[in-house]
């Protein structure tokens, strides 16, 4: 029941690619998120977004939670060149159980670069997840955010004007 009201609010406030005026986000939505990939459709929405983003951004280094062994095997089978260890990452993927770790990771700032994507699963899963998402929206390093209800994307692009989008997927 907790998720019904937030979902209805999200639907009323969200748009599709036609409500986006940023060329970077418009391309991300139309050429990545909305792209049809039959093999990804059997996975949860946030995993679909992750797989499509890996392909779209030609990711070399990916940070996954340690307990996500099945997801790691899936990614290795599709993208054998991906590295999971390193100092900085192209994409950092966090599950809803890890959202509490985000402030410490963002405060360090050394694991992300200007083109990094932070992808968060379950941003509307419960009140704690929503609070963590709202805190991230206020972080100065988070230049562009995309709320897709099932997951959230944060970009650190210094050249980008600060913008926040709510996009239906």
C-alpha positions as a Python dict, from the first residue, in 0.01 Angstrom:
ca = {
    (1, 'X'): (0, 0, 0),
    (2, 'X'): (290, 235, 73),
    (3, 'X'): (397, 223, -291),
    (4, 'X'): (54, 298, -442),
    (5, 'X'): (32, 663, -337),
    (6, 'X'): (391, 746, -436),
    (7, 'X'): (334, 574, -771),
    (8, 'X'): (20, 777, -838),
    (9, 'X'): (205, 1098, -747),
    (10, 'X'): (491, 992, -972),
    (11, 'X'): (256, 930, -1265),
    (12, 'X'): (103, 1274, -1229),
    (13, 'X'): (441, 1451, -1214),
    (14, 'X'): (633, 1242, -1469),
    (15, 'X'): (665, 1267, -1843),
    (16, 'X'): (822, 1078, -2130),
    (17, 'X'): (1094, 1193, -2367),
    (18, 'X'): (874, 1476, -2498),
    (19, 'X'): (902, 1662, -2168),
    (20, 'X'): (1283, 1663, -2172),
    (21, 'X'): (1479, 1963, -2299),
    (22, 'X'): (1827, 1837, -2218),
    (23, 'X'): (1989, 1676, -2528),
    (24, 'X'): (2199, 1447, -2307),
    (25, 'X'): (1899, 1312, -2113),
    (26, 'X'): (1678, 1303, -2423),
    (27, 'X'): (1934, 1079, -2597),
    (28, 'X'): (1976, 867, -2285),
    (29, 'X'): (1601, 810, -2266),
    (30, 'X'): (1530, 753, -2635),
    (31, 'X'): (1845, 565, -2740),
    (32, 'X'): (1900, 371, -2419),
    (33, 'X'): (1608, 342, -2176),
    (34, 'X'): (1327, 318, -2434),
    (35, 'X'): (1529, 97, -2671),
    (36, 'X'): (1371, -242, -2713),
    (37, 'X'): (1590, -533, -2607),
    (38, 'X'): (1405, -864, -2589),
    (39, 'X'): (1664, -1035, -2371),
    (40, 'X'): (1646, -764, -2103),
    (41, 'X'): (1267, -763, -2079),
    (42, 'X'): (1254, -1067, -1850),
    (43, 'X'): (1446, -884, -1576),
    (44, 'X'): (1329, -631, -1317),
    (45, 'X'): (1301, -275, -1446),
    (46, 'X'): (1611, -150, -1263),
    (47, 'X'): (1818, -442, -1401),
    (48, 'X'): (1688, -361, -1750),
    (49, 'X'): (1803, 0, -1705),
    (50, 'X'): (2142, -120, -1581),
    (51, 'X'): (2197, -358, -1873),
    (52, 'X'): (2091, -100, -2130),
    (53, 'X'): (2309, 168, -1966),
    (54, 'X'): (2615, -58, -1968),
    (55, 'X'): (2570, -106, -2341),
    (56, 'X'): (2480, 256, -2420),
    (57, 'X'): (2773, 412, -2231),
    (58, 'X'): (3019, 136, -2328),
    (59, 'X'): (3102, 85, -1961),
    (60, 'X'): (3444, -51, -1869),
    (61, 'X'): (3425, -47, -1487),
    (62, 'X'): (3116, -135, -1289),
    (63, 'X'): (3056, -137, -915),
    (64, 'X'): (2805, -397, -795),
    (65, 'X'): (2707, -495, -442),
    (66, 'X'): (2906, -797, -323),
    (67, 'X'): (2593, -1007, -269),
    (68, 'X'): (2477, -965, -630),
    (69, 'X'): (2662, -1271, -763),
    (70, 'X'): (2385, -1375, -1006),
    (71, 'X'): (2373, -1024, -1151),
    (72, 'X'): (2751, -1023, -1186),
    (73, 'X'): (2740, -1354, -1378),
    (74, 'X'): (2466, -1217, -1606),
    (75, 'X'): (2670, -906, -1680),
    (76, 'X'): (2989, -1105, -1738),
    (77, 'X'): (2807, -1326, -1989),
    (78, 'X'): (2686, -1024, -2189),
    (79, 'X'): (2980, -790, -2138),
    (80, 'X'): (3294, -1003, -2085),
    (81, 'X'): (3524, -698, -2091),
    (82, 'X'): (3368, -538, -1779),
    (83, 'X'): (3590, -493, -1474),
    (84, 'X'): (3434, -500, -1127),
    (85, 'X'): (3734, -377, -926),
    (86, 'X'): (3899, -39, -937),
    (87, 'X'): (3933, 307, -792),
    (88, 'X'): (3680, 484, -1012),
    (89, 'X'): (3375, 343, -1186),
    (90, 'X'): (3169, 427, -1493),
    (91, 'X'): (2852, 294, -1329),
    (92, 'X'): (2790, 236, -960),
    (93, 'X'): (2483, 20, -896),
    (94, 'X'): (2322, 19, -552),
    (95, 'X'): (2039, -201, -429),
    (96, 'X'): (1769, -63, -201),
    (97, 'X'): (1940, -224, 99),
    (98, 'X'): (2257, -25, 26),
    (99, 'X'): (2105, 322, -5),
    (100, 'X'): (2221, 414, 344),
    (101, 'X'): (2585, 388, 224),
    (102, 'X'): (2542, 658, -39),
    (103, 'X'): (2626, 969, 166),
    (104, 'X'): (2965, 827, 263),
    (105, 'X'): (3040, 725, -95),
    (106, 'X'): (2937, 1062, -237),
    (107, 'X'): (3137, 1248, 27),
    (108, 'X'): (3455, 1064, -77),
    (109, 'X'): (3397, 1147, -442),
    (110, 'X'): (3704, 954, -554),
    (111, 'X'): (3513, 655, -695),
    (112, 'X'): (3324, 862, -954),
    (113, 'X'): (3436, 1075, -1245),
    (114, 'X'): (3260, 1338, -1453),
    (115, 'X'): (3091, 1079, -1677),
    (116, 'X'): (2993, 835, -1399),
    (117, 'X'): (2639, 714, -1353),
    (118, 'X'): (2504, 622, -1013),
    (119, 'X'): (2208, 385, -1053),
    (120, 'X'): (1991, 322, -748),
    (121, 'X'): (1739, 41, -726),
    (122, 'X'): (1412, 84, -535),
    (123, 'X'): (1416, 457, -467),
    (124, 'X'): (1044, 446, -382),
    (125, 'X'): (1050, 104, -215),
    (126, 'X'): (978, 240, 133),
    (127, 'X'): (999, 565, 329),
    (128, 'X'): (1370, 517, 409),
    (129, 'X'): (1449, 466, 41),
    (130, 'X'): (1254, 779, -53),
    (131, 'X'): (1433, 980, 216),
    (132, 'X'): (1772, 860, 88),
    (133, 'X'): (1673, 958, -267),
    (134, 'X'): (1563, 1305, -152),
    (135, 'X'): (1895, 1355, 30),
    (136, 'X'): (2084, 1263, -286),
    (137, 'X'): (1885, 1518, -485),
    (138, 'X'): (2028, 1793, -264),
    (139, 'X'): (2391, 1684, -309),
    (140, 'X'): (2588, 1945, -507),
    (141, 'X'): (2774, 1677, -705),
    (142, 'X'): (2448, 1528, -835),
    (143, 'X'): (2405, 1751, -1141),
    (144, 'X'): (2135, 1556, -1325),
    (145, 'X'): (1891, 1306, -1175),
    (146, 'X'): (1633, 1087, -1341),
    (147, 'X'): (1358, 940, -1124),
    (148, 'X'): (1214, 637, -1306),
    (149, 'X'): (1013, 526, -999),
    (150, 'X'): (1166, 176, -997),
    (151, 'X'): (1516, 318, -995),
    (152, 'X'): (1698, 647, -1004),
    (153, 'X'): (1991, 764, -1214),
    (154, 'X'): (2237, 1030, -1104),
    (155, 'X'): (2489, 1192, -1336),
    (156, 'X'): (2788, 1400, -1217),
    (157, 'X'): (2844, 1596, -1540),
    (158, 'X'): (2999, 1930, -1438),
    (159, 'X'): (2918, 2085, -1775),
    (160, 'X'): (2548, 2008, -1734),
    (161, 'X'): (2300, 2248, -1578),
    (162, 'X'): (2143, 2108, -1264),
    (163, 'X'): (1818, 1935, -1360),
    (164, 'X'): (1587, 1675, -1214),
    (165, 'X'): (1360, 1460, -1430),
    (166, 'X'): (1078, 1217, -1362),
    (167, 'X'): (1047, 977, -1653),
    (168, 'X'): (800, 691, -1702),
    (169, 'X'): (956, 364, -1814),
}
